[in-house]
Structures are given as C-alpha cells and as structure tokens.
Amino acid sequence: MDRNTVYAGVSVVLAALLGFSWGQGRGGLAADEPKPMTHDVAVVDMVKVFEKHKGFLAKSEEFRREGKEVQDELVRMRDAGSKLAEELKRAKPGSSEQARLQQEINEKTGEFQKYQKEQMERLQKAQNQTIKETYEQISAEIKRIAEDRGLKLVLRFQEENLDSKFPQKVIETVNRQVLYQNGLDITEEVLQALN
C-alpha cells in the first residue's frame, strides 16, 4: 500500500472516532430524544395542608364554637320575640298593652337583626384573617423548603378522584393545573414543618 492510501484510511478512522465521541458528549438534543428531567419543580396539595394544619384546625374549631354560641343566642332572642308575639295576640286590640308589646317586638326585631349582622360580619372577618395568616405561614414554609432543596417552581396540586355525584368537583378536578406528578409532592414535608 502506498503512503497516501494509509493516510486516507487513518483519516477516515479518526474522523469516525471523532464524530462518534462528539455525538456521545454533545450538549444538544435531537427532536426525537427525551429531554432529561430535573427535579427543580415540586407540587403541594394546599387543600390537604389546610385540612391537616393543626393551628388552622384549632382556629376553625374555635370559630365553630363561637358560631354555635351566636346561633344559641339568636335562638334565645327569637324565642323571646315569639313569647312577645303570643302576648300581643292575647292583648286587647287598641289597648296601651298592645301598643307597648308592638313597640317591644319592633325593638327586639331590630336588636335581633343588628346582633345577627354584627356577629356574622365579625366571625367572617376573623375567619378571613385566619385564612390569610395561615396561607402566609404555609407560603413562607413552602418558600423555605424550596430554597433549601434548590427548587425553582412549586405548583399547587390537588390529588382528588373524580366523583360523579358532585358535578362541581368533577369540573374542579378536570380543570386542575397539574394533571400528573410522580415524586414531586412536598405536601407531607410542609405539614411536618408546620405542625
């Protein structure tokens, strides 16, 4: 073999080896190759966090008790008004007793409505404040965990099965943002940190 043929053969082999090694270590991906997954994304089931957050559950129980107390007071006020209405029925038409009872019923009705409105607004405002504070606490904990783990994105996720008995739940489930996740859920970690 002459020298030029040997050089040509060696050049072809070197070019093939160089092309192979370049192809193995290249940074770009072909369109049909799967993209490598990075774990800088996580999901949190916020409904589950709220449902199992001990501080939020304690406050919710407190609101339930306060709501029951308000309801009991409203029932007491209603019953007192009913007694006055019975007395009014027995009062002589056009008498001063009838006028006094009617005046008292009007006052009690006004007190009832005012008390009901004030208490419902007070409880609603307190509940909204508790939800806001709890959300801020949860968000801060999610941020801390995300920064500790090097996560760049945490999405809201709700793991729920379709239940055809409740059409609104079906719509909510179909419209959820995260349709599938595997191993990205940090909900339990968030709950452990909060509780």
Secondary structure, 3 states (H helix, E strand, C coil): CCHHHHHHHHHHHHHHHHHHHHHHHCCCCCCCCCCCCCCCEEEECHHHHHHHCHHHHHHHHHHHHHHHHHHHHHHHHHHHHHHHHHHHHHCCCCCHHHHHHHHHHHHHHHHHHHHHHHHHHHHHHHHHHHHHHHHHHHHHHHHHHHHHHCCCEEEECCCCCCCCCCHHHHHHHHCCCCCCCCCCECHHHHHHHHC
